[in-house]
Amino acid sequence: MTFARILGTGSHLPGNPVSNDDLVARGIDTSDAWIIERTGIRFRHFAAAGEQASDLAVPAARAALAAAGKHVDDLDLIIVATSTPDWVFPSTACIVQDKLGNRGAAAFDVQAVCSGFVYGVTIAEKFMRSGSHRCALVVGTEIFSRILDWQDRTTCVLFGDGAGAVVLASSDAPGVLASDLHADGSYRHILSTPGQICGGSVVGSPYLQMDGQAVFKLAVKVLGESAQSTLDRAGLRVDELDWLIPHQANIRILQATAKRLGLPMERLVTTVGHHGNTSAASVPLALDLAIRDGRVRSGHHVLLQGVGGGFTWGSILLRM
């Protein structure tokens, strides 16, 4: 039987870190203390003018390929998770493919907002389990700074730009032990950017809008349920989990999720303070950091989780 394992990870954050005080200096009505107390965020990164999601994805992808010991020509599947694509079409995955120099791999985007990377890895694993593909690149890349209303301090301080990537390859031993994906479109209004292009103009709002309290309550509930469901499918207990890497949205959501599972905070990888909410990029950014600093090691059980607009959520359990 064919399985899939993550062989390498990579990440990329654009430009220099932007502190909370930097945002205040830009005229945003907030403070360092207010942001840290409510979110745990201290810094974020913003893409430069003219930089696109594919430009962030490429260095993350190259780092993942190098870590995996794979050449770009080895790829036969490229999945990009993004809510901020370069163009309406073609897909950002096709643009990333071209910039990497790959020809012929299947390439497409996944749009599940902050759950996009978890969705993407799950989809790649299914392709590989079928035997149709043997080497996949999955990238989460976002430039949320382009869709923020800088007059709304409740949202603009939360988000940043970045990219993270993994390379998966076929294996005789399972690397993905279980997965669990869900969505409920009836909650689409609590987190959305409800604009569209029509006749050369924006119809609706081009800015991110969020009901923070509703998102918090739903996120904590579904993350807890999804984690337990995924562990049950794999036949693992919570105390057998080495690391939980949830979507890096808000330190309070991370703390509440850990409490709900009965998991000590020491077993969560938390990076939100360094780069804010980078949507589909946040989970692979955190995974890459934890592998490179030695926390996540071969044989560890690692649970990745995403939750975001849609409303979408899901988990995937790995044996590294």
N, C-alpha and C positions, 0 to 999 in steps of 0.2 A: 504494500500500500504506500502511496506517495503522500508525504506531509510537507509542511512549509515551516521554515525557521528564519528568524531575523539574523542576518550575518553581519550587518553593519549599519551604523547610524551616522547622521550628520546634521548640522544646524547652521543657521546664519541669521545674525541680527544686523540691520543696516545702521550706519552712522554711529554717532556717539550717544551714550545714555542721556535721556532727558529726565531731569529730576522733577519732583513736585514743586520745588522752589522755582525751577525754570518755567513751569506752567504759570505760576503766580506772576512771574516777571513778564509773561506774555499778555497779562491782563485778565486771566481767568479768575473769577471770584471764588477762591478756595484757599486752602493752606496745607502745608506738609502734614501737620497733625491731623487735620480732618480726613485727608485721604488715607493715611496710614491706619488710623483707628478703624475706619469703615471697610477698608479693602486689603490692607497689608502691602499695597503697591508703593514702591519708592522710586522706581525708574521705569521707563519704557523707551523704545527706539522707534524712530520715524524714517520712512523711506525718503530719499531725496526726490526733488522734482524730476519727473521723467523716468524714475525707477518704477518698474512694474513687478507684479507678483512673480512672473517668470524669472526676472533678474535676481530675486531673492531665492527662488527655488534652485537655480543652477548650482551655486556654491554649496548649498546644503546637500544636493544630490551627488555632487562630485566627492564631497567628504564621505558620504555614506558608501559610495562605490569603492573608494580607497580603503575604507575600514573593512569592507566585505571582501577585498581582494578580487573585485570583479571589474571588467572592462565595460564601457558603455555598450559595446556590440553584443555583450552577453544578455542584455535586457530584451525580453520579448513581451513585456507588459509595463506600461507606465500609467499610473493613476495619480492625478493631482486633486487634492481636496482644497477648494477655495470658494469663498463668497465674494471675492474681489478680483475677478478674472481680468486678464489684460484687455480682452476684446469681448464683444457679444459672442462672436464666433470667428475663427475656429477656437477649439478648446485651448486653455492654457497648457494642458498636457501636450498637445501637438507643438506648441511654441517651445516648451521646455525640451521636448524631444529633438527639435531642430537645433536649439542652442547647445545641447549636449553632443550632437553629432550622431545620434542614433537614426537608423533608417529601418522601417518595417515593423517595429514593435507596435502592438495594439496600444492606443493612447486615448484616454478620455478623462473628463473631469467628474468629480463627485461634489454635489452641493448639498451638504447637510449641516452647514454652518459650523459651529464649534464641535459637533460630533463627526465632522467630515473625515478626519484622519482615522478614527476608529472604524467608521464605515469602510474607508478605503482599504485598510489592512484586512478587514474581514472579507471584502470582495476579492482581494488578491489571493487570499488563502483558499477561497472556494475555487478560483480558477486553477490554482496549482494542485489542489486535491483531485480535480477532475483529470489531471494529466495533460491538459491542453497547453499549459505554460510552465516554464521552469525557473525563470528569474524575473522578479518584479521590483520596480521602484515605486514606492508610495511617498508622496510629498504633501505636506500641509503648508500652504503659503498664503499669507494675507497682508494686505495694506489697508487696514481699517481706518487709518488716519484720513483717508480720502472720503469717508462716509460719516464723519463725526460732525456734529453741530457744536462748534467751539463756544457757543453761548450757553450750552447746557452742561453745567458742571457735574451733574449727576451721571453723565455718560462719557464725556470727553476725557475725563481723567483716568478712565478704566482701561483703555485699549492701547495697543501698540502694534507694530509691524514686525514680521519675522517669518522664518521658514524652518521647517525640520523635515528630515527624510529618513527612510529606512530602505534597505535592500533585503528582500526575501528570496530564498532559493529553495528548490525542492530538496527534500531530505527523507531518509529512511526512518528517522525518529521524529515524533511530533514536537513542534515548537509552539504551535497554537493549540491549546488544550480545549478551549471552549469560547463561544462568543454569544452575544445577546444584543440584538438591535431592535429599536422601537421608534415610533413617531406618533404624534397626536396633533393633527392640523387644527383641531378646535382651539388650541392655545396659540395659534400663529400671531395673534395681535399683541401678546405680552413682550415679544422681542422680534423686531422686524425692521427692515428698511423698505418701505412700501412704495417705492418709486419705479418707474419704467420709462423707456424711451419710446416716444410716439411722434412721428412726423418731425424728427429732429429736435424735439423738446422733451424735458423731463415732465412726466405726468405723475402727480403724487409727490411724496417727500423723498428726496435723495439721501436723507440722514437717518442714522440708526436711532430707533426709539425703543424704550424699554420701561416696563413696569417692574422695578427692582424687587419689590416685596413679593410679587407673584412669581417671578423667576426664581428667587431664593427658595421659597417654599416648595415649588414643584421640583427644582433641581435636587434638593436634599432628599426628597421622597424617592424620586426615580433612580438616583444614583445608588442609594442604599438597596433598593429592590433589585436593580440590575446586577450589582455586585454579588449579592447573595445568590441570585439565579444562576449567574455564570459559574460561581464556585460550586454550586450544587451539581451543575451539569458535568463538571470535571471531577466530582467526587472529592473535593478539597474542603477543609474547614478554614475559617478565617484565620486561625492561629498558625496555619501552614503557609500563609501568604507572606512572602518576604517583603514585597513592596507594593504599595498602591500609588499609581500615577494618574490622578484625575485631571480633568480639564482645569487649567489654571485661570480661573475667573476671579475669584475673590477668596481671601483667606478664611472668611467666615463660613463660606460654603464648604471649604476643605475641612475645617474643624468640625462642622456639624455632620458631615458625611463620615468622618472618622469615628465620631462619638456614636453615631447610629449603628456602625458596624462593630463597635467595641474594639477598635484598632488604635493603638497608641500613635500619636502624631510623629513619633520617631520613625515610623515605618511608612510615612508618606513622603514622597518627593515633592517639595514645594519650591517653585521658581517664580511665582507670580510677582513677588517683590522686585525682581530684577528686570522683568520685561512686560508686566501687565498682562491683560487678556489679549492674546494673539490669535484667538479663535482656533481654526483648524491647525495652526502651527504650534499650539501650546503644549500638547501632549508629546509630540516628537522632540520639541526643544527640551522638555524636562527629561525625557528618556535618554537623549544623547548626553546631556550633562551628567546624569547619574551613572551612565556607563563609563564615560571618560574620567570621572573622578573616583571610580572604583567601587561605588556603592552597589550598583547592580552588576552581578557576576554570573558566570556560567553556572547553570543549574538552579538559579533563583526562579521562584514563581513570582511573576509580575503581572498585576492587573492594571490595564489601561482603561480609562473611562472618559467618555465625552458626553456633553449635554449642551444643547443650544437651540437657537431659533428653529421653529418648525411646528411644534416643538419636537426636537429629536433627542435621543439619548441611546447609549449603548456601552457595552464593556467587552473586552477581549482579554483572555487569560493566556499568558505566555510562559513557557519554560525556556529560559535563556540558555 
